[in-house]
């Protein structure tokens, strides 16, 4: 009887130990499952880091704007950016000549007079036309100057084609004063034979073509005697070539081995420059 009781106790202990072992095994599985969840959470956190990284990239894109702003706040450009002039910038509908293509007409000028020492780049774009005997373009202009090695935009610039004879002129305002680039020599038929080559200095607060009781011209840098040499205030203006490259400054009053037609001035049969 005693042996049977001891056997029953042994079996009961083994059964309880089995239950305890099973419970411990389940806890381990749950612990491993918890570890999986924790790992999953870690992966989710990593995804969050990826989104944050995307945000940094966006910040980097914004910094591109900062770079542009830095460029804007940096030093001014030192060279002009020339455009390629178009030959069909405007189509003039002329009742006599029909549709006429009109070209951009751009100039690069070198001006040296007293305190002025600069280059002037003017882009003139035809925006309309007049049809007196022959279709002629009317231009709107943009300009830049290069002074002391720096290039900057210049407002108050206008270019006029100069009628049927193309006796053109160019007006600009600098430091509150008006200037006009004009011709010091006119040839047979009152026609120019070269780009503008001289400068008029206007009275303060006036344009050189302004009418009044007194002349609007303070210094006539174009006036010269027929058959004489260069004008009092010479300038060199070159038309921008068809390929949009920078032209060399060639004095129209001097011989040049690169072109047998130089010097261009004075014009054949020149007359006095018109009195204003």
C-alpha positions as protocol buffer text, in pm:
chain_id: "A"
residue {
  index: 1
  type: UNK
  ca { x: 0 y: 0 z: 0 }
}
residue {
  index: 2
  type: UNK
  ca { x: 283 y: 235 z: 89 }
}
residue {
  index: 3
  type: UNK
  ca { x: 467 y: 150 z: -233 }
}
residue {
  index: 4
  type: UNK
  ca { x: 158 y: 228 z: -438 }
}
residue {
  index: 5
  type: UNK
  ca { x: 123 y: 567 z: -272 }
}
residue {
  index: 6
  type: UNK
  ca { x: 490 y: 652 z: -345 }
}
residue {
  index: 7
  type: UNK
  ca { x: 445 y: 549 z: -709 }
}
residue {
  index: 8
  type: UNK
  ca { x: 136 y: 770 z: -740 }
}
residue {
  index: 9
  type: UNK
  ca { x: 331 y: 1066 z: -594 }
}
residue {
  index: 10
  type: UNK
  ca { x: 616 y: 1009 z: -842 }
}
residue {
  index: 11
  type: UNK
  ca { x: 373 y: 1002 z: -1136 }
}
residue {
  index: 12
  type: UNK
  ca { x: 204 y: 1319 z: -1006 }
}
residue {
  index: 13
  type: UNK
  ca { x: 540 y: 1500 z: -975 }
}
residue {
  index: 14
  type: UNK
  ca { x: 636 y: 1399 z: -1330 }
}
residue {
  index: 15
  type: UNK
  ca { x: 302 y: 1525 z: -1460 }
}
residue {
  index: 16
  type: UNK
  ca { x: 345 y: 1860 z: -1282 }
}
residue {
  index: 17
  type: UNK
  ca { x: 701 y: 1891 z: -1413 }
}
residue {
  index: 18
  type: UNK
  ca { x: 568 y: 1830 z: -1764 }
}
residue {
  index: 19
  type: UNK
  ca { x: 310 y: 2106 z: -1724 }
}
residue {
  index: 20
  type: UNK
  ca { x: 575 y: 2346 z: -1593 }
}
residue {
  index: 21
  type: UNK
  ca { x: 807 y: 2264 z: -1886 }
}
residue {
  index: 22
  type: UNK
  ca { x: 525 y: 2325 z: -2135 }
}
residue {
  index: 23
  type: UNK
  ca { x: 442 y: 2659 z: -1975 }
}
residue {
  index: 24
  type: UNK
  ca { x: 804 y: 2767 z: -1992 }
}
residue {
  index: 25
  type: UNK
  ca { x: 819 y: 2670 z: -2360 }
}
residue {
  index: 26
  type: UNK
  ca { x: 510 y: 2885 z: -2438 }
}
residue {
  index: 27
  type: UNK
  ca { x: 667 y: 3182 z: -2258 }
}
residue {
  index: 28
  type: UNK
  ca { x: 978 y: 3143 z: -2471 }
}
residue {
  index: 29
  type: UNK
  ca { x: 770 y: 3145 z: -2789 }
}
residue {
  index: 30
  type: UNK
  ca { x: 592 y: 3459 z: -2676 }
}
residue {
  index: 31
  type: UNK
  ca { x: 926 y: 3614 z: -2595 }
}
residue {
  index: 32
  type: UNK
  ca { x: 1053 y: 3530 z: -2944 }
}
residue {
  index: 33
  type: UNK
  ca { x: 729 y: 3671 z: -3089 }
}
residue {
  index: 34
  type: UNK
  ca { x: 785 y: 3986 z: -2888 }
}
residue {
  index: 35
  type: UNK
  ca { x: 1130 y: 3999 z: -3035 }
}
residue {
  index: 36
  type: UNK
  ca { x: 980 y: 3977 z: -3384 }
}
residue {
  index: 37
  type: UNK
  ca { x: 744 y: 4264 z: -3306 }
}
residue {
  index: 38
  type: UNK
  ca { x: 1034 y: 4463 z: -3173 }
}
residue {
  index: 39
  type: UNK
  ca { x: 1226 y: 4390 z: -3493 }
}
residue {
  index: 40
  type: UNK
  ca { x: 924 y: 4495 z: -3697 }
}
residue {
  index: 41
  type: UNK
  ca { x: 906 y: 4815 z: -3495 }
}
residue {
  index: 42
  type: UNK
  ca { x: 1272 y: 4869 z: -3570 }
}
residue {
  index: 43
  type: UNK
  ca { x: 1199 y: 4825 z: -3941 }
}
residue {
  index: 44
  type: UNK
  ca { x: 917 y: 5078 z: -3916 }
}
residue {
  index: 45
  type: UNK
  ca { x: 1151 y: 5318 z: -3745 }
}
residue {
  index: 46
  type: UNK
  ca { x: 1402 y: 5265 z: -4025 }
}
residue {
  index: 47
  type: UNK
  ca { x: 1129 y: 5354 z: -4277 }
}
residue {
  index: 48
  type: UNK
  ca { x: 1072 y: 5668 z: -4081 }
}
residue {
  index: 49
  type: UNK
  ca { x: 1443 y: 5745 z: -4114 }
}
residue {
  index: 50
  type: UNK
  ca { x: 1412 y: 5697 z: -4491 }
}
residue {
  index: 51
  type: UNK
  ca { x: 1132 y: 5955 z: -4501 }
}
residue {
  index: 52
  type: UNK
  ca { x: 1346 y: 6189 z: -4299 }
}
residue {
  index: 53
  type: UNK
  ca { x: 1625 y: 6133 z: -4551 }
}
residue {
  index: 54
  type: UNK
  ca { x: 1386 y: 6227 z: -4832 }
}
residue {
  index: 55
  type: UNK
  ca { x: 1315 y: 6543 z: -4639 }
}
residue {
  index: 56
  type: UNK
  ca { x: 1687 y: 6616 z: -4628 }
}
residue {
  index: 57
  type: UNK
  ca { x: 1701 y: 6571 z: -5004 }
}
residue {
  index: 58
  type: UNK
  ca { x: 1421 y: 6824 z: -5041 }
}
residue {
  index: 59
  type: UNK
  ca { x: 1621 y: 7056 z: -4820 }
}
residue {
  index: 60
  type: UNK
  ca { x: 1910 y: 6995 z: -5051 }
}
residue {
  index: 61
  type: UNK
  ca { x: 1691 y: 7097 z: -5346 }
}
residue {
  index: 62
  type: UNK
  ca { x: 1602 y: 7415 z: -5163 }
}
residue {
  index: 63
  type: UNK
  ca { x: 1970 y: 7479 z: -5108 }
}
residue {
  index: 64
  type: UNK
  ca { x: 1997 y: 7497 z: -5487 }
}
residue {
  index: 65
  type: UNK
  ca { x: 1786 y: 7808 z: -5455 }
}
residue {
  index: 66
  type: UNK
  ca { x: 2026 y: 7927 z: -5189 }
}
residue {
  index: 67
  type: UNK
  ca { x: 2308 y: 7871 z: -5433 }
}
residue {
  index: 68
  type: UNK
  ca { x: 2131 y: 8083 z: -5693 }
}
residue {
  index: 69
  type: UNK
  ca { x: 2070 y: 8347 z: -5431 }
}
residue {
  index: 70
  type: UNK
  ca { x: 2433 y: 8332 z: -5336 }
}
residue {
  index: 71
  type: UNK
  ca { x: 2522 y: 8377 z: -5702 }
}
residue {
  index: 72
  type: UNK
  ca { x: 2289 y: 8676 z: -5715 }
}
residue {
  index: 73
  type: UNK
  ca { x: 2456 y: 8822 z: -5409 }
}
residue {
  index: 74
  type: UNK
  ca { x: 2800 y: 8747 z: -5544 }
}
residue {
  index: 75
  type: UNK
  ca { x: 3020 y: 8944 z: -5781 }
}
residue {
  index: 76
  type: UNK
  ca { x: 2872 y: 9096 z: -6095 }
}
residue {
  index: 77
  type: UNK
  ca { x: 2947 y: 8925 z: -6428 }
}
residue {
  index: 78
  type: UNK
  ca { x: 3254 y: 9049 z: -6612 }
}
residue {
  index: 79
  type: UNK
  ca { x: 3155 y: 8965 z: -6971 }
}
residue {
  index: 80
  type: UNK
  ca { x: 2852 y: 9028 z: -7190 }
}
residue {
  index: 81
  type: UNK
  ca { x: 2628 y: 8742 z: -7295 }
}
residue {
  index: 82
  type: UNK
  ca { x: 2569 y: 8803 z: -7666 }
}
residue {
  index: 83
  type: UNK
  ca { x: 2260 y: 8680 z: -7845 }
}
residue {
  index: 84
  type: UNK
  ca { x: 2245 y: 8557 z: -8204 }
}
residue {
  index: 85
  type: UNK
  ca { x: 2054 y: 8824 z: -8398 }
}
residue {
  index: 86
  type: UNK
  ca { x: 1747 y: 8692 z: -8580 }
}
residue {
  index: 87
  type: UNK
  ca { x: 1685 y: 8779 z: -8942 }
}
residue {
  index: 88
  type: UNK
  ca { x: 1310 y: 8727 z: -8910 }
}
residue {
  index: 89
  type: UNK
  ca { x: 1248 y: 8894 z: -8576 }
}
residue {
  index: 90
  type: UNK
  ca { x: 949 y: 9084 z: -8715 }
}
residue {
  index: 91
  type: UNK
  ca { x: 736 y: 9061 z: -9030 }
}
residue {
  index: 92
  type: UNK
  ca { x: 626 y: 9400 z: -9161 }
}
residue {
  index: 93
  type: UNK
  ca { x: 311 y: 9394 z: -9371 }
}
residue {
  index: 94
  type: UNK
  ca { x: 381 y: 9664 z: -9626 }
}
residue {
  index: 95
  type: UNK
  ca { x: 101 y: 9748 z: -9873 }
}
residue {
  index: 96
  type: UNK
  ca { x: 353 y: 9807 z: -10153 }
}
residue {
  index: 97
  type: UNK
  ca { x: 638 y: 9566 z: -10078 }
}
residue {
  index: 98
  type: UNK
  ca { x: 435 y: 9288 z: -9917 }
}
residue {
  index: 99
  type: UNK
  ca { x: 559 y: 9096 z: -9613 }
}
residue {
  index: 100
  type: UNK
  ca { x: 912 y: 9210 z: -9524 }
}
residue {
  index: 101
  type: UNK
  ca { x: 1135 y: 9036 z: -9271 }
}
residue {
  index: 102
  type: UNK
  ca { x: 1312 y: 9265 z: -9027 }
}
residue {
  index: 103
  type: UNK
  ca { x: 1621 y: 9174 z: -8830 }
}
residue {
  index: 104
  type: UNK
  ca { x: 1749 y: 9230 z: -8480 }
}
residue {
  index: 105
  type: UNK
  ca { x: 2020 y: 9495 z: -8490 }
}
residue {
  index: 106
  type: UNK
  ca { x: 2266 y: 9478 z: -8200 }
}
residue {
  index: 107
  type: UNK
  ca { x: 2574 y: 9691 z: -8132 }
}
residue {
  index: 108
  type: UNK
  ca { x: 2881 y: 9683 z: -7912 }
}
residue {
  index: 109
  type: UNK
  ca { x: 3034 y: 10027 z: -7852 }
}
residue {
  index: 110
  type: UNK
  ca { x: 3352 y: 10150 z: -7689 }
}
residue {
  index: 111
  type: UNK
  ca { x: 3317 y: 10492 z: -7526 }
}
residue {
  index: 112
  type: UNK
  ca { x: 3602 y: 10693 z: -7373 }
}
residue {
  index: 113
  type: UNK
  ca { x: 3536 y: 11052 z: -7277 }
}
residue {
  index: 114
  type: UNK
  ca { x: 3665 y: 11227 z: -6966 }
}
residue {
  index: 115
  type: UNK
  ca { x: 3543 y: 11015 z: -6672 }
}
residue {
  index: 116
  type: UNK
  ca { x: 3357 y: 10774 z: -6902 }
}
residue {
  index: 117
  type: UNK
  ca { x: 3548 y: 10458 z: -6987 }
}
residue {
  index: 118
  type: UNK
  ca { x: 3306 y: 10180 z: -7074 }
}
residue {
  index: 119
  type: UNK
  ca { x: 3164 y: 9934 z: -7321 }
}
residue {
  index: 120
  type: UNK
  ca { x: 2797 y: 9950 z: -7417 }
}
residue {
  index: 121
  type: UNK
  ca { x: 2611 y: 9647 z: -7553 }
}
residue {
  index: 122
  type: UNK
  ca { x: 2270 y: 9721 z: -7704 }
}
residue {
  index: 123
  type: UNK
  ca { x: 2015 y: 9467 z: -7826 }
}
residue {
  index: 124
  type: UNK
  ca { x: 1759 y: 9628 z: -8057 }
}
residue {
  index: 125
  type: UNK
  ca { x: 1453 y: 9422 z: -8145 }
}
residue {
  index: 126
  type: UNK
  ca { x: 1203 y: 9529 z: -8414 }
}
residue {
  index: 127
  type: UNK
  ca { x: 853 y: 9545 z: -8270 }
}
residue {
  index: 128
  type: UNK
  ca { x: 666 y: 9740 z: -8544 }
}
residue {
  index: 129
  type: UNK
  ca { x: 732 y: 9920 z: -8870 }
}
residue {
  index: 130
  type: UNK
  ca { x: 656 y: 10233 z: -9073 }
}
residue {
  index: 131
  type: UNK
  ca { x: 601 y: 10229 z: -9447 }
}
residue {
  index: 132
  type: UNK
  ca { x: 712 y: 10567 z: -9583 }
}
residue {
  index: 133
  type: UNK
  ca { x: 838 y: 10483 z: -9933 }
}
residue {
  index: 134
  type: UNK
  ca { x: 1011 y: 10177 z: -9789 }
}
residue {
  index: 135
  type: UNK
  ca { x: 932 y: 9955 z: -9488 }
}
residue {
  index: 136
  type: UNK
  ca { x: 1146 y: 10057 z: -9192 }
}
residue {
  index: 137
  type: UNK
  ca { x: 1170 y: 9888 z: -8850 }
}
residue {
  index: 138
  type: UNK
  ca { x: 1086 y: 10048 z: -8518 }
}
residue {
  index: 139
  type: UNK
  ca { x: 1298 y: 9908 z: -8236 }
}
residue {
  index: 140
  type: UNK
  ca { x: 1281 y: 9849 z: -7865 }
}
residue {
  index: 141
  type: UNK
  ca { x: 1619 y: 9819 z: -7696 }
}
residue {
  index: 142
  type: UNK
  ca { x: 1783 y: 9660 z: -7395 }
}
residue {
  index: 143
  type: UNK
  ca { x: 2136 y: 9746 z: -7292 }
}
residue {
  index: 144
  type: UNK
  ca { x: 2420 y: 9658 z: -7060 }
}
residue {
  index: 145
  type: UNK
  ca { x: 2741 y: 9841 z: -6975 }
}
residue {
  index: 146
  type: UNK
  ca { x: 3080 y: 9714 z: -6873 }
}
residue {
  index: 147
  type: UNK
  ca { x: 3254 y: 9960 z: -6644 }
}
residue {
  index: 148
  type: UNK
  ca { x: 3543 y: 9899 z: -6406 }
}
residue {
  index: 149
  type: UNK
  ca { x: 3543 y: 9536 z: -6517 }
}
residue {
  index: 150
  type: UNK
  ca { x: 3181 y: 9468 z: -6413 }
}
residue {
  index: 151
  type: UNK
  ca { x: 2874 y: 9423 z: -6634 }
}
residue {
  index: 152
  type: UNK
  ca { x: 2538 y: 9569 z: -6530 }
}
residue {
  index: 153
  type: UNK
  ca { x: 2199 y: 9640 z: -6688 }
}
residue {
  index: 154
  type: UNK
  ca { x: 2144 y: 9991 z: -6821 }
}
residue {
  index: 155
  type: UNK
  ca { x: 1796 y: 10141 z: -6854 }
}
residue {
  index: 156
  type: UNK
  ca { x: 1699 y: 10442 z: -7064 }
}
residue {
  index: 157
  type: UNK
  ca { x: 1848 y: 10324 z: -7395 }
}
residue {
  index: 158
  type: UNK
  ca { x: 1683 y: 10370 z: -7734 }
}
residue {
  index: 159
  type: UNK
  ca { x: 1790 y: 10302 z: -8092 }
}
residue {
  index: 160
  type: UNK
  ca { x: 1647 y: 10467 z: -8404 }
}
residue {
  index: 161
  type: UNK
  ca { x: 1693 y: 10320 z: -8751 }
}
residue {
  index: 162
  type: UNK
  ca { x: 1732 y: 10665 z: -8901 }
}
residue {
  index: 163
  type: UNK
  ca { x: 1479 y: 10681 z: -9181 }
}
residue {
  index: 164
  type: UNK
  ca { x: 1518 y: 10573 z: -9544 }
}
residue {
  index: 165
  type: UNK
  ca { x: 1888 y: 10660 z: -9549 }
}
residue {
  index: 166
  type: UNK
  ca { x: 1954 y: 10458 z: -9232 }
}
residue {
  index: 167
  type: UNK
  ca { x: 2130 y: 10750 z: -9062 }
}
residue {
  index: 168
  type: UNK
  ca { x: 2076 y: 10584 z: -8727 }
}
residue {
  index: 169
  type: UNK
  ca { x: 2145 y: 10708 z: -8376 }
}
residue {
  index: 170
  type: UNK
  ca { x: 2155 y: 10565 z: -8027 }
}
residue {
  index: 171
  type: UNK
  ca { x: 2052 y: 10740 z: -7705 }
}
residue {
  index: 172
  type: UNK
  ca { x: 2145 y: 10635 z: -7353 }
}
residue {
  index: 173
  type: UNK
  ca { x: 2122 y: 10776 z: -7002 }
}
residue {
  index: 174
  type: UNK
  ca { x: 2406 y: 10724 z: -6758 }
}
residue {
  index: 175
  type: UNK
  ca { x: 2448 y: 10873 z: -6411 }
}
residue {
  index: 176
  type: UNK
  ca { x: 2152 y: 11103 z: -6475 }
}
residue {
  index: 177
  type: UNK
  ca { x: 2287 y: 11251 z: -6801 }
}
residue {
  index: 178
  type: UNK
  ca { x: 2174 y: 11188 z: -7158 }
}
residue {
  index: 179
  type: UNK
  ca { x: 2415 y: 11101 z: -7438 }
}
residue {
  index: 180
  type: UNK
  ca { x: 2359 y: 11042 z: -7809 }
}
residue {
  index: 181
  type: UNK
  ca { x: 2577 y: 10842 z: -8047 }
}
residue {
  index: 182
  type: UNK
  ca { x: 2562 y: 10985 z: -8395 }
}
residue {
  index: 183
  type: UNK
  ca { x: 2756 y: 11031 z: -8721 }
}
residue {
  index: 184
  type: UNK
  ca { x: 3037 y: 11278 z: -8777 }
}
residue {
  index: 185
  type: UNK
  ca { x: 3046 y: 11219 z: -9151 }
}
residue {
  index: 186
  type: UNK
  ca { x: 2762 y: 11196 z: -9401 }
}
residue {
  index: 187
  type: UNK
  ca { x: 2820 y: 11112 z: -9765 }
}
residue {
  index: 188
  type: UNK
  ca { x: 2660 y: 11171 z: -10100 }
}
residue {
  index: 189
  type: UNK
  ca { x: 2282 y: 11186 z: -10079 }
}
residue {
  index: 190
  type: UNK
  ca { x: 2304 y: 11263 z: -9706 }
}
residue {
  index: 191
  type: UNK
  ca { x: 2371 y: 10899 z: -9629 }
}
residue {
  index: 192
  type: UNK
  ca { x: 2590 y: 10746 z: -9364 }
}
residue {
  index: 193
  type: UNK
  ca { x: 2875 y: 10519 z: -9467 }
}
residue {
  index: 194
  type: UNK
  ca { x: 2965 y: 10362 z: -9129 }
}
residue {
  index: 195
  type: UNK
  ca { x: 2810 y: 10286 z: -8791 }
}
residue {
  index: 196
  type: UNK
  ca { x: 2779 y: 10571 z: -8541 }
}
residue {
  index: 197
  type: UNK
  ca { x: 3125 y: 10709 z: -8465 }
}
residue {
  index: 198
  type: UNK
  ca { x: 3085 y: 11008 z: -8231 }
}
residue {
  index: 199
  type: UNK
  ca { x: 2899 y: 11126 z: -7921 }
}
residue {
  index: 200
  type: UNK
  ca { x: 2687 y: 11425 z: -7824 }
}
residue {
  index: 201
  type: UNK
  ca { x: 2675 y: 11522 z: -7455 }
}
residue {
  index: 202
  type: UNK
  ca { x: 2332 y: 11660 z: -7364 }
}
residue {
  index: 203
  type: UNK
  ca { x: 2263 y: 11930 z: -7112 }
}
residue {
  index: 204
  type: UNK
  ca { x: 2175 y: 11804 z: -6767 }
}
residue {
  index: 205
  type: UNK
  ca { x: 1812 y: 11699 z: -6748 }
}
residue {
  index: 206
  type: UNK
  ca { x: 1763 y: 11723 z: -7127 }
}
residue {
  index: 207
  type: UNK
  ca { x: 1781 y: 11488 z: -7424 }
}
residue {
  index: 208
  type: UNK
  ca { x: 1993 y: 11599 z: -7719 }
}
residue {
  index: 209
  type: UNK
  ca { x: 1693 y: 11610 z: -7952 }
}
residue {
  index: 210
  type: UNK
  ca { x: 1480 y: 11810 z: -7709 }
}
residue {
  index: 211
  type: UNK
  ca { x: 1361 y: 12140 z: -7854 }
}
residue {
  index: 212
  type: UNK
  ca { x: 1381 y: 12464 z: -7660 }
}
residue {
  index: 213
  type: UNK
  ca { x: 1512 y: 12819 z: -7655 }
}
residue {
  index: 214
  type: UNK
  ca { x: 1867 y: 12696 z: -7609 }
}
residue {
  index: 215
  type: UNK
  ca { x: 2043 y: 12401 z: -7762 }
}
residue {
  index: 216
  type: UNK
  ca { x: 2003 y: 12078 z: -7571 }
}
residue {
  index: 217
  type: UNK
  ca { x: 2358 y: 11982 z: -7668 }
}
residue {
  index: 218
  type: UNK
  ca { x: 2623 y: 12078 z: -7414 }
}
residue {
  index: 219
  type: UNK
  ca { x: 2920 y: 11930 z: -7601 }
}
residue {
  index: 220
  type: UNK
  ca { x: 2899 y: 11853 z: -7973 }
}
residue {
  index: 221
  type: UNK
  ca { x: 3147 y: 11573 z: -8004 }
}
residue {
  index: 222
  type: UNK
  ca { x: 3047 y: 11509 z: -8366 }
}
residue {
  index: 223
  type: UNK
  ca { x: 3115 y: 11849 z: -8520 }
}
residue {
  index: 224
  type: UNK
  ca { x: 3411 y: 11862 z: -8756 }
}
residue {
  index: 225
  type: UNK
  ca { x: 3512 y: 12028 z: -9081 }
}
residue {
  index: 226
  type: UNK
  ca { x: 3464 y: 11830 z: -9403 }
}
residue {
  index: 227
  type: UNK
  ca { x: 3788 y: 11665 z: -9506 }
}
residue {
  index: 228
  type: UNK
  ca { x: 3934 y: 11683 z: -9155 }
}
residue {
  index: 229
  type: UNK
  ca { x: 4019 y: 11399 z: -8920 }
}
residue {
  index: 230
  type: UNK
  ca { x: 3825 y: 11217 z: -8649 }
}
residue {
  index: 231
  type: UNK
  ca { x: 3556 y: 11401 z: -8446 }
}
residue {
  index: 232
  type: UNK
  ca { x: 3617 y: 11562 z: -8104 }
}
residue {
  index: 233
  type: UNK
  ca { x: 3455 y: 11272 z: -7915 }
}
residue {
  index: 234
  type: UNK
  ca { x: 3512 y: 10958 z: -8121 }
}
residue {
  index: 235
  type: UNK
  ca { x: 3346 y: 10629 z: -8032 }
}
residue {
  index: 236
  type: UNK
  ca { x: 3376 y: 10286 z: -8192 }
}
residue {
  index: 237
  type: UNK
  ca { x: 3054 y: 10094 z: -8250 }
}
residue {
  index: 238
  type: UNK
  ca { x: 3045 y: 9753 z: -8414 }
}
residue {
  index: 239
  type: UNK
  ca { x: 2739 y: 9561 z: -8528 }
}
residue {
  index: 240
  type: UNK
  ca { x: 2709 y: 9215 z: -8370 }
}
residue {
  index: 241
  type: UNK
  ca { x: 2773 y: 8960 z: -8648 }
}
residue {
  index: 242
  type: UNK
  ca { x: 2522 y: 8698 z: -8759 }
}
residue {
  index: 243
  type: UNK
  ca { x: 2679 y: 8427 z: -8542 }
}
residue {
  index: 244
  type: UNK
  ca { x: 2643 y: 8634 z: -8223 }
}
residue {
  index: 245
  type: UNK
  ca { x: 3018 y: 8646 z: -8157 }
}
residue {
  index: 246
  type: UNK
  ca { x: 3196 y: 8939 z: -7995 }
}
residue {
  index: 247
  type: UNK
  ca { x: 3334 y: 9174 z: -8264 }
}
residue {
  index: 248
  type: UNK
  ca { x: 3674 y: 9338 z: -8242 }
}
residue {
  index: 249
  type: UNK
  ca { x: 3680 y: 9714 z: -8199 }
}
residue {
  index: 250
  type: UNK
  ca { x: 3810 y: 9856 z: -8528 }
}
residue {
  index: 251
  type: UNK
  ca { x: 3854 y: 10231 z: -8558 }
}
residue {
  index: 252
  type: UNK
  ca { x: 3663 y: 10343 z: -8871 }
}
residue {
  index: 253
  type: UNK
  ca { x: 3906 y: 10632 z: -8913 }
}
residue {
  index: 254
  type: UNK
  ca { x: 4214 y: 10410 z: -8938 }
}
residue {
  index: 255
  type: UNK
  ca { x: 4340 y: 10166 z: -9204 }
}
residue {
  index: 256
  type: UNK
  ca { x: 4303 y: 9799 z: -9118 }
}
residue {
  index: 257
  type: UNK
  ca { x: 4488 y: 9524 z: -9295 }
}
residue {
  index: 258
  type: UNK
  ca { x: 4196 y: 9285 z: -9247 }
}
residue {
  index: 259
  type: UNK
  ca { x: 3965 y: 9488 z: -9471 }
}
residue {
  index: 260
  type: UNK
  ca { x: 4068 y: 9685 z: -9779 }
}
residue {
  index: 261
  type: UNK
  ca { x: 3770 y: 9919 z: -9736 }
}
residue {
  index: 262
  type: UNK
  ca { x: 3917 y: 10067 z: -9417 }
}
residue {
  index: 263
  type: UNK
  ca { x: 3929 y: 10344 z: -9326 }
}
residue {
  index: 264
  type: UNK
  ca { x: 3553 y: 10378 z: -9363 }
}
residue {
  index: 265
  type: UNK
  ca { x: 3556 y: 10746 z: -9275 }
}
residue {
  index: 266
  type: UNK
  ca { x: 3530 y: 11013 z: -9389 }
}
residue {
  index: 267
  type: UNK
  ca { x: 3246 y: 10931 z: -9625 }
}
residue {
  index: 268
  type: UNK
  ca { x: 3292 y: 11005 z: -9993 }
}
residue {
  index: 269
  type: UNK
  ca { x: 3140 y: 11343 z: -10071 }
}
residue {
  index: 270
  type: UNK
  ca { x: 3083 y: 11414 z: -9706 }
}
residue {
  index: 271
  type: UNK
  ca { x: 2889 y: 11717 z: -9593 }
}
residue {
  index: 272
  type: UNK
  ca { x: 2873 y: 11896 z: -9265 }
}
residue {
  index: 273
  type: UNK
  ca { x: 2692 y: 11706 z: -8993 }
}
residue {
  index: 274
  type: UNK
  ca { x: 2345 y: 11854 z: -8949 }
}
residue {
  index: 275
  type: UNK
  ca { x: 2321 y: 12147 z: -8711 }
}
residue {
  index: 276
  type: UNK
  ca { x: 2086 y: 12094 z: -8420 }
}
